[in-house]
């Protein structure tokens, strides 16, 4: 049972790191497109939708005290 809990914790930590990394990558890409004045592009709009999804995921982690409050 202890090994199962450890595996679950490791999987959770890996998922949280992946979600956080993807969120940061999306924000970075959006900033580059914004600097190029491409906020009306399809790519920017798709990134915006993904950013909202990842923001909600990270907010859930925060709601359950599984992540420090870091979102802007």
Gaussian input, Z-matrix of N, CA and C with variables (Angstrom, degrees):
# hf/3-21g

backbone

0 1
 N
 C     1     B1
 C     2     B2     1     A1
 N     3     B3     2     A2     1     D1
 C     4     B4     3     A3     2     D2
 C     5     B5     4     A4     3     D3
 N     6     B6     5     A5     4     D4
 C     7     B7     6     A6     5     D5
 C     8     B8     7     A7     6     D6
 N     9     B9     8     A8     7     D7
 C    10    B10     9     A9     8     D8
 C    11    B11    10    A10     9     D9
 N    12    B12    11    A11    10    D10
 C    13    B13    12    A12    11    D11
 C    14    B14    13    A13    12    D12
 N    15    B15    14    A14    13    D13
 C    16    B16    15    A15    14    D14
 C    17    B17    16    A16    15    D15
 N    18    B18    17    A17    16    D16
 C    19    B19    18    A18    17    D17
 C    20    B20    19    A19    18    D18
 N    21    B21    20    A20    19    D19
 C    22    B22    21    A21    20    D20
 C    23    B23    22    A22    21    D21
 N    24    B24    23    A23    22    D22
 C    25    B25    24    A24    23    D23
 C    26    B26    25    A25    24    D24
 N    27    B27    26    A26    25    D25
 C    28    B28    27    A27    26    D26
 C    29    B29    28    A28    27    D27
 N    30    B30    29    A29    28    D28
 C    31    B31    30    A30    29    D29
 C    32    B32    31    A31    30    D30
 N    33    B33    32    A32    31    D31
 C    34    B34    33    A33    32    D32
 C    35    B35    34    A34    33    D33
 N    36    B36    35    A35    34    D34
 C    37    B37    36    A36    35    D35
 C    38    B38    37    A37    36    D36
 N    39    B39    38    A38    37    D37
 C    40    B40    39    A39    38    D38
 C    41    B41    40    A40    39    D39
 N    42    B42    41    A41    40    D40
 C    43    B43    42    A42    41    D41
 C    44    B44    43    A43    42    D42
 N    45    B45    44    A44    43    D43
 C    46    B46    45    A45    44    D44
 C    47    B47    46    A46    45    D45
 N    48    B48    47    A47    46    D46
 C    49    B49    48    A48    47    D47
 C    50    B50    49    A49    48    D48
 N    51    B51    50    A50    49    D49
 C    52    B52    51    A51    50    D50
 C    53    B53    52    A52    51    D51
 N    54    B54    53    A53    52    D52
 C    55    B55    54    A54    53    D53
 C    56    B56    55    A55    54    D54
 N    57    B57    56    A56    55    D55
 C    58    B58    57    A57    56    D56
 C    59    B59    58    A58    57    D57
 N    60    B60    59    A59    58    D58
 C    61    B61    60    A60    59    D59
 C    62    B62    61    A61    60    D60
 N    63    B63    62    A62    61    D61
 C    64    B64    63    A63    62    D62
 C    65    B65    64    A64    63    D63
 N    66    B66    65    A65    64    D64
 C    67    B67    66    A66    65    D65
 C    68    B68    67    A67    66    D66
 N    69    B69    68    A68    67    D67
 C    70    B70    69    A69    68    D68
 C    71    B71    70    A70    69    D69
 N    72    B72    71    A71    70    D70
 C    73    B73    72    A72    71    D71
 C    74    B74    73    A73    72    D72
 N    75    B75    74    A74    73    D73
 C    76    B76    75    A75    74    D74
 C    77    B77    76    A76    75    D75
 N    78    B78    77    A77    76    D76
 C    79    B79    78    A78    77    D77
 C    80    B80    79    A79    78    D78
 N    81    B81    80    A80    79    D79
 C    82    B82    81    A81    80    D80
 C    83    B83    82    A82    81    D81
 N    84    B84    83    A83    82    D82
 C    85    B85    84    A84    83    D83
 C    86    B86    85    A85    84    D84
 N    87    B87    86    A86    85    D85
 C    88    B88    87    A87    86    D86
 C    89    B89    88    A88    87    D87
 N    90    B90    89    A89    88    D88
 C    91    B91    90    A90    89    D89
 C    92    B92    91    A91    90    D90
 N    93    B93    92    A92    91    D91
 C    94    B94    93    A93    92    D92
 C    95    B95    94    A94    93    D93
 N    96    B96    95    A95    94    D94
 C    97    B97    96    A96    95    D95
 C    98    B98    97    A97    96    D96
 N    99    B99    98    A98    97    D97
 C   100   B100    99    A99    98    D98
 C   101   B101   100   A100    99    D99
 N   102   B102   101   A101   100   D100
 C   103   B103   102   A102   101   D101
 C   104   B104   103   A103   102   D102
 N   105   B105   104   A104   103   D103
 C   106   B106   105   A105   104   D104
 C   107   B107   106   A106   105   D105
 N   108   B108   107   A107   106   D106
 C   109   B109   108   A108   107   D107
 C   110   B110   109   A109   108   D108
 N   111   B111   110   A110   109   D109
 C   112   B112   111   A111   110   D110
 C   113   B113   112   A112   111   D111
 N   114   B114   113   A113   112   D112
 C   115   B115   114   A114   113   D113
 C   116   B116   115   A115   114   D114
 N   117   B117   116   A116   115   D115
 C   118   B118   117   A117   116   D116
 C   119   B119   118   A118   117   D117
 N   120   B120   119   A119   118   D118
 C   121   B121   120   A120   119   D119
 C   122   B122   121   A121   120   D120
 N   123   B123   122   A122   121   D121
 C   124   B124   123   A123   122   D122
 C   125   B125   124   A124   123   D123
 N   126   B126   125   A125   124   D124
 C   127   B127   126   A126   125   D125
 C   128   B128   127   A127   126   D126
 N   129   B129   128   A128   127   D127
 C   130   B130   129   A129   128   D128
 C   131   B131   130   A130   129   D129
 N   132   B132   131   A131   130   D130
 C   133   B133   132   A132   131   D131
 C   134   B134   133   A133   132   D132
 N   135   B135   134   A134   133   D133
 C   136   B136   135   A135   134   D134
 C   137   B137   136   A136   135   D135
 N   138   B138   137   A137   136   D136
 C   139   B139   138   A138   137   D137
 C   140   B140   139   A139   138   D138
 N   141   B141   140   A140   139   D139
 C   142   B142   141   A141   140   D140
 C   143   B143   142   A142   141   D141
 N   144   B144   143   A143   142   D142
 C   145   B145   144   A144   143   D143
 C   146   B146   145   A145   144   D144
 N   147   B147   146   A146   145   D145
 C   148   B148   147   A147   146   D146
 C   149   B149   148   A148   147   D147
 N   150   B150   149   A149   148   D148
 C   151   B151   150   A150   149   D149
 C   152   B152   151   A151   150   D150
 N   153   B153   152   A152   151   D151
 C   154   B154   153   A153   152   D152
 C   155   B155   154   A154   153   D153
 N   156   B156   155   A155   154   D154
 C   157   B157   156   A156   155   D155
 C   158   B158   157   A157   156   D156
 N   159   B159   158   A158   157   D157
 C   160   B160   159   A159   158   D158
 C   161   B161   160   A160   159   D159
 N   162   B162   161   A161   160   D160
 C   163   B163   162   A162   161   D161
 C   164   B164   163   A163   162   D162
 N   165   B165   164   A164   163   D163
 C   166   B166   165   A165   164   D164
 C   167   B167   166   A166   165   D165
 N   168   B168   167   A167   166   D166
 C   169   B169   168   A168   167   D167
 C   170   B170   169   A169   168   D168
 N   171   B171   170   A170   169   D169
 C   172   B172   171   A171   170   D170
 C   173   B173   172   A172   171   D171
 N   174   B174   173   A173   172   D172
 C   175   B175   174   A174   173   D173
 C   176   B176   175   A175   174   D174
 N   177   B177   176   A176   175   D175
 C   178   B178   177   A177   176   D176
 C   179   B179   178   A178   177   D177
 N   180   B180   179   A179   178   D178
 C   181   B181   180   A180   179   D179
 C   182   B182   181   A181   180   D180
 N   183   B183   182   A182   181   D181
 C   184   B184   183   A183   182   D182
 C   185   B185   184   A184   183   D183
 N   186   B186   185   A185   184   D184
 C   187   B187   186   A186   185   D185
 C   188   B188   187   A187   186   D186
 N   189   B189   188   A188   187   D187
 C   190   B190   189   A189   188   D188
 C   191   B191   190   A190   189   D189
 N   192   B192   191   A191   190   D190
 C   193   B193   192   A192   191   D191
 C   194   B194   193   A193   192   D192
 N   195   B195   194   A194   193   D193
 C   196   B196   195   A195   194   D194
 C   197   B197   196   A196   195   D195
 N   198   B198   197   A197   196   D196
 C   199   B199   198   A198   197   D197
 C   200   B200   199   A199   198   D198
 N   201   B201   200   A200   199   D199
 C   202   B202   201   A201   200   D200
 C   203   B203   202   A202   201   D201
 N   204   B204   203   A203   202   D202
 C   205   B205   204   A204   203   D203
 C   206   B206   205   A205   204   D204
 N   207   B207   206   A206   205   D205
 C   208   B208   207   A207   206   D206
 C   209   B209   208   A208   207   D207
 N   210   B210   209   A209   208   D208
 C   211   B211   210   A210   209   D209
 C   212   B212   211   A211   210   D210
 N   213   B213   212   A212   211   D211
 C   214   B214   213   A213   212   D212
 C   215   B215   214   A214   213   D213

   B1=1.4479
   B2=1.5364
   B3=1.3161
   B4=1.4661
   B5=1.5241
   B6=1.3401
   B7=1.4620
   B8=1.5279
   B9=1.3341
   B10=1.4670
   B11=1.5210
   B12=1.3180
   B13=1.4599
   B14=1.5232
   B15=1.3153
   B16=1.4626
   B17=1.5242
   B18=1.3345
   B19=1.4616
   B20=1.5191
   B21=1.3237
   B22=1.4681
   B23=1.5270
   B24=1.3232
   B25=1.4567
   B26=1.5241
   B27=1.3105
   B28=1.4635
   B29=1.5273
   B30=1.3474
   B31=1.4629
   B32=1.5248
   B33=1.3290
   B34=1.4634
   B35=1.5233
   B36=1.3168
   B37=1.4636
   B38=1.5273
   B39=1.3297
   B40=1.4576
   B41=1.5296
   B42=1.3251
   B43=1.4611
   B44=1.5304
   B45=1.3136
   B46=1.4626
   B47=1.5254
   B48=1.3172
   B49=1.4642
   B50=1.5257
   B51=1.3097
   B52=1.4577
   B53=1.5290
   B54=1.3215
   B55=1.4663
   B56=1.5289
   B57=1.3258
   B58=1.4634
   B59=1.5181
   B60=1.3151
   B61=1.4668
   B62=1.5266
   B63=1.3197
   B64=1.4623
   B65=1.5240
   B66=1.3273
   B67=1.4678
   B68=1.5363
   B69=1.3170
   B70=1.4731
   B71=1.5251
   B72=1.3231
   B73=1.4621
   B74=1.5291
   B75=1.3096
   B76=1.4664
   B77=1.5228
   B78=1.3248
   B79=1.4675
   B80=1.5277
   B81=1.3076
   B82=1.4617
   B83=1.5262
   B84=1.3243
   B85=1.4597
   B86=1.5219
   B87=1.3153
   B88=1.4662
   B89=1.5248
   B90=1.3148
   B91=1.4631
   B92=1.5235
   B93=1.3340
   B94=1.4650
   B95=1.5278
   B96=1.3312
   B97=1.4592
   B98=1.5256
   B99=1.3231
   B100=1.4679
   B101=1.5314
   B102=1.3139
   B103=1.4695
   B104=1.5252
   B105=1.3207
   B106=1.4644
   B107=1.5349
   B108=1.3156
   B109=1.4733
   B110=1.5226
   B111=1.3300
   B112=1.4645
   B113=1.5237
   B114=1.3354
   B115=1.4677
   B116=1.5300
   B117=1.3041
   B118=1.4630
   B119=1.5278
   B120=1.3116
   B121=1.4640
   B122=1.5311
   B123=1.3086
   B124=1.4617
   B125=1.5247
   B126=1.3093
   B127=1.4678
   B128=1.5118
   B129=1.3141
   B130=1.4684
   B131=1.5254
   B132=1.3230
   B133=1.4675
   B134=1.5367
   B135=1.3223
   B136=1.4657
   B137=1.5206
   B138=1.3254
   B139=1.4656
   B140=1.5194
   B141=1.3201
   B142=1.4588
   B143=1.5278
   B144=1.3122
   B145=1.4613
   B146=1.5296
   B147=1.3236
   B148=1.4694
   B149=1.5184
   B150=1.3364
   B151=1.4664
   B152=1.5232
   B153=1.3126
   B154=1.4625
   B155=1.5248
   B156=1.3257
   B157=1.4607
   B158=1.5346
   B159=1.3232
   B160=1.4590
   B161=1.5276
   B162=1.3271
   B163=1.4611
   B164=1.5246
   B165=1.3237
   B166=1.4645
   B167=1.5273
   B168=1.3258
   B169=1.4622
   B170=1.5322
   B171=1.3294
   B172=1.4615
   B173=1.5325
   B174=1.3266
   B175=1.4614
   B176=1.5279
   B177=1.3125
   B178=1.4680
   B179=1.5258
   B180=1.3287
   B181=1.4655
   B182=1.5290
   B183=1.3229
   B184=1.4691
   B185=1.5246
   B186=1.3122
   B187=1.4611
   B188=1.5256
   B189=1.3124
   B190=1.4634
   B191=1.5298
   B192=1.3223
   B193=1.4685
   B194=1.5265
   B195=1.3173
   B196=1.4609
   B197=1.5226
   B198=1.3289
   B199=1.4653
   B200=1.5158
   B201=1.3170
   B202=1.4540
   B203=1.5189
   B204=1.2961
   B205=1.4723
   B206=1.5173
   B207=1.3448
   B208=1.4557
   B209=1.5083
   B210=1.3076
   B211=1.4686
   B212=1.5106
   B213=1.3168
   B214=1.4546
   B215=1.5127
   A1=110.90
   A2=117.27
   A3=121.37
   A4=111.07
   A5=116.85
   A6=120.32
   A7=110.58
   A8=116.28
   A9=120.11
   A10=110.54
   A11=117.12
   A12=120.98
   A13=111.25
   A14=116.44
   A15=120.79
   A16=110.81
   A17=116.30
   A18=120.33
   A19=110.57
   A20=117.16
   A21=121.16
   A22=110.46
   A23=116.23
   A24=120.33
   A25=110.46
   A26=117.12
   A27=121.03
   A28=111.03
   A29=116.41
   A30=120.20
   A31=110.58
   A32=116.72
   A33=120.68
   A34=110.64
   A35=117.10
   A36=121.26
   A37=110.83
   A38=116.14
   A39=120.62
   A40=110.05
   A41=116.67
   A42=120.62
   A43=110.73
   A44=117.47
   A45=121.35
   A46=110.65
   A47=116.84
   A48=120.51
   A49=110.42
   A50=116.78
   A51=121.29
   A52=111.43
   A53=116.95
   A54=121.12
   A55=110.11
   A56=117.15
   A57=120.99
   A58=111.39
   A59=116.51
   A60=121.29
   A61=110.58
   A62=116.73
   A63=120.46
   A64=110.64
   A65=117.20
   A66=121.33
   A67=110.05
   A68=116.11
   A69=120.50
   A70=111.77
   A71=117.08
   A72=121.33
   A73=110.43
   A74=116.89
   A75=121.40
   A76=110.08
   A77=116.70
   A78=121.10
   A79=110.13
   A80=117.10
   A81=121.57
   A82=111.38
   A83=116.16
   A84=120.25
   A85=111.10
   A86=117.06
   A87=120.90
   A88=110.88
   A89=116.36
   A90=120.13
   A91=111.51
   A92=116.55
   A93=120.11
   A94=110.83
   A95=116.45
   A96=119.87
   A97=111.42
   A98=115.76
   A99=119.56
   A100=110.08
   A101=116.61
   A102=120.80
   A103=111.19
   A104=116.39
   A105=121.46
   A106=111.66
   A107=116.09
   A108=123.05
   A109=112.13
   A110=115.54
   A111=120.93
   A112=111.11
   A113=116.67
   A114=119.86
   A115=112.51
   A116=117.86
   A117=120.37
   A118=112.07
   A119=116.65
   A120=119.92
   A121=110.39
   A122=114.62
   A123=120.61
   A124=110.06
   A125=116.80
   A126=120.59
   A127=110.99
   A128=117.34
   A129=120.96
   A130=110.28
   A131=116.90
   A132=120.46
   A133=111.10
   A134=116.66
   A135=120.49
   A136=110.44
   A137=116.32
   A138=119.83
   A139=111.17
   A140=116.68
   A141=120.45
   A142=110.97
   A143=116.92
   A144=121.01
   A145=110.91
   A146=116.60
   A147=120.32
   A148=111.08
   A149=116.56
   A150=120.06
   A151=110.24
   A152=117.06
   A153=120.43
   A154=111.47
   A155=116.58
   A156=120.48
   A157=110.86
   A158=116.35
   A159=120.02
   A160=111.59
   A161=117.76
   A162=120.82
   A163=109.84
   A164=116.15
   A165=120.15
   A166=111.82
   A167=116.73
   A168=119.72
   A169=110.58
   A170=116.53
   A171=120.32
   A172=110.81
   A173=117.08
   A174=120.40
   A175=110.83
   A176=117.07
   A177=119.84
   A178=111.19
   A179=115.99
   A180=118.91
   A181=110.22
   A182=116.52
   A183=120.56
   A184=111.32
   A185=116.38
   A186=121.54
   A187=111.34
   A188=116.47
   A189=121.90
   A190=112.44
   A191=116.37
   A192=122.61
   A193=112.76
   A194=115.54
   A195=121.33
   A196=111.16
   A197=115.92
   A198=122.00
   A199=107.83
   A200=116.31
   A201=120.30
   A202=109.35
   A203=116.69
   A204=120.98
   A205=108.21
   A206=116.31
   A207=121.57
   A208=113.52
   A209=117.49
   A210=119.29
   A211=110.44
   A212=114.40
   A213=121.49
   A214=109.75
   D1=-40.18
   D2=179.71
   D3=-62.56
   D4=-38.88
   D5=179.05
   D6=-65.93
   D7=-38.27
   D8=177.82
   D9=-62.72
   D10=-42.70
   D11=178.78
   D12=-64.73
   D13=-39.73
   D14=178.61
   D15=-64.87
   D16=-41.91
   D17=178.54
   D18=-64.01
   D19=-41.05
   D20=179.03
   D21=-63.96
   D22=-42.43
   D23=179.10
   D24=-63.34
   D25=-44.31
   D26=178.49
   D27=-62.33
   D28=-41.44
   D29=178.67
   D30=-64.84
   D31=-40.79
   D32=177.99
   D33=-62.12
   D34=-47.82
   D35=-179.42
   D36=-60.77
   D37=-39.53
   D38=179.25
   D39=-65.60
   D40=-42.49
   D41=179.87
   D42=-65.90
   D43=-44.37
   D44=179.35
   D45=-60.39
   D46=-43.52
   D47=178.66
   D48=-63.09
   D49=-41.11
   D50=179.96
   D51=-65.18
   D52=-44.47
   D53=179.18
   D54=-63.89
   D55=-43.65
   D56=179.25
   D57=-63.31
   D58=-42.82
   D59=179.70
   D60=-64.35
   D61=-43.88
   D62=179.71
   D63=-64.21
   D64=-41.08
   D65=178.08
   D66=-59.22
   D67=-48.14
   D68=-179.81
   D69=-62.78
   D70=-37.89
   D71=177.89
   D72=-65.00
   D73=-42.85
   D74=179.41
   D75=-61.40
   D76=-47.55
   D77=-179.55
   D78=-59.90
   D79=-42.84
   D80=179.25
   D81=-61.82
   D82=-45.76
   D83=179.44
   D84=-63.93
   D85=-38.97
   D86=178.46
   D87=-64.42
   D88=-40.34
   D89=179.04
   D90=-63.02
   D91=-40.26
   D92=177.94
   D93=-63.54
   D94=-44.41
   D95=179.07
   D96=-65.11
   D97=-37.76
   D98=178.62
   D99=-63.78
   D100=-41.04
   D101=178.40
   D102=-62.92
   D103=-28.76
   D104=177.95
   D105=-89.48
   D106=7.10
   D107=-179.00
   D108=57.01
   D109=43.73
   D110=179.89
   D111=-114.59
   D112=37.61
   D113=-177.75
   D114=-72.01
   D115=-14.71
   D116=178.00
   D117=-95.76
   D118=2.14
   D119=-179.06
   D120=-73.15
   D121=156.29
   D122=177.97
   D123=-61.97
   D124=-40.95
   D125=179.87
   D126=-59.48
   D127=-45.63
   D128=179.60
   D129=-62.41
   D130=-42.68
   D131=-179.08
   D132=-65.23
   D133=-37.89
   D134=176.94
   D135=-66.15
   D136=-41.87
   D137=177.78
   D138=-63.93
   D139=-38.03
   D140=178.05
   D141=-61.48
   D142=-43.76
   D143=177.77
   D144=-62.06
   D145=-43.88
   D146=178.41
   D147=-65.56
   D148=-38.27
   D149=178.45
   D150=-60.81
   D151=-42.85
   D152=178.80
   D153=-62.02
   D154=-41.40
   D155=178.80
   D156=-63.05
   D157=-47.16
   D158=-179.55
   D159=-68.52
   D160=-33.51
   D161=175.66
   D162=-60.73
   D163=-43.59
   D164=178.70
   D165=-64.89
   D166=-39.81
   D167=178.37
   D168=-62.72
   D169=-45.80
   D170=-179.39
   D171=-66.79
   D172=-34.33
   D173=177.55
   D174=-64.82
   D175=-36.29
   D176=176.36
   D177=-64.57
   D178=-41.98
   D179=176.21
   D180=-58.55
   D181=-42.17
   D182=-179.90
   D183=-67.47
   D184=-39.89
   D185=-179.55
   D186=-56.90
   D187=-37.31
   D188=-179.57
   D189=-97.35
   D190=18.03
   D191=178.34
   D192=54.84
   D193=38.13
   D194=178.36
   D195=-101.45
   D196=-2.25
   D197=-179.75
   D198=-154.22
   D199=144.36
   D200=175.71
   D201=-65.93
   D202=148.58
   D203=177.11
   D204=-70.99
   D205=108.10
   D206=-175.76
   D207=-129.66
   D208=-11.82
   D209=-176.57
   D210=-68.34
   D211=146.87
   D212=178.67
   D213=-88.30

